[in-house]
Amino acid sequence: MAYVATRGGERAIEQSERLYRAELGTIDAARVTEIRRALPWLIDRVMGEASLYEPDLAALALAQSGGDLYEAVLLLRAWRTTQPRLAIAEPVTQDRLFTVRRISAAFKDIPGGQVLGPTLDYSHRLLATGVLEGKPFVSPQVEPAARPAPAHQPSLAAWQKAAGLVADVEASPVAPDDIPDLTREPLLFPAKRAHTLQSLARADTGGVLAFGYSAMRGYGNAHPTVNELRLAEAEVRVRHPRGTVFSAGRVKVSQAEVTTKGKSGKLELGFCATLGWNEVKVIAGATLDLNSPGAPKNSPVNEEFFLYHTEPVEASGFCIHFKLPHYVTFQSSLDALRDAKAKKAAPAAPTAPQRQEEPA
């Protein structure tokens, strides 16, 4: 591709940005607080795709971008690159998660029971138009449970493995310093397992949904069932330089396992997890993870295909860059069209008459 530099339009460029900012008005701490309070699920999506857990900064990015998700994710990722990395937290296992919601579509009576938690899955989708007429929409109070669910729930996959339903997957322990970091090294194929899960964790929700949906509709190798879906809070435990392990707080996380019957006669699992609560993304991501082994190249469930094409900053940036000047390349195309048109319209040159030989 060829680009040309924009010259002589600095004032116009400056004014165009001012027009954008004028639409947003003044951004202050009160607006950021209100965005964080009113749009928690959107905040979670931005944090997940930016791979940075900081609700206030995510709300600020949304306020500063006017709600443009791709711009907000880019702002947050750019800010993250300026921050030092102080420590690596301890691994978090499922049974140590502070579980808020945990359901299974594959088994009714799972160890620990089904925990519905916060969801709109079973509600009527009715728009509260009375709000526009001055009638506030007030949510009914939550009634306390007669028997609260335990805060920590066992791993359903571990129970299935113990019952011989899922084949054991050999996983050698990895030292914290040896964990690959997708933000510091390139994604190469075949991708490392850690890179695949990291890519899905910060992938574009809409892109993951599109590819996951295509797999569900028959473009994949397996039509999955949700084995376990979990919304939880994970305790971030880090080791102090003096050796003491302490909790730095909790972060919201979501994870999903999907399953299907494998060729071995046992269940195969697909997995996906991300920062924040985002059920659609982790279910679709786990579906891609389940379908990717052995997927043909250029299919929507091939890891190289869906990992590249669900990277939100790169994908949106490549799409948006088409707005930039492409005068040189487009002009060359027009020149080629004009040349072809001119040649086609030119009259054919007369041919010289052939000289006839006189008989001897």
Secondary structure, 3 states (H helix, E strand, C coil): CCCCCCCCCHHHHHHHHHHHHHHHCCCCHHHHHHHHHHCHHHHHHHHHHHCCCCHHHHHHHHHHHCCCHHHHHHHHHHHHCCCCCCCCCCCCCHHHCEEEEEECCCCCCCCCCCECCCCCCCCCCCCCHHHHHCCCCCCCCCCCCCCCCCCCCCCHHHHHHHCCCECCCCCCCCCHHHCCCCCCCCCCCCCCHHHHHHHHHCCCHHHHHHHHHHHHHHHCCCCCEEEEEEEEEEEEEEECCCCCEEEEEEEEEEEEEEEEECCCCCEEEEEEEEECCCHHHHHHHHHHHHHCCCCCCCCCCCHHHHHHCCCHHHHHHHHHHHHCCCHHHHHHHHHHHHHHHHHHHCCCCCCCCCCCCCCC
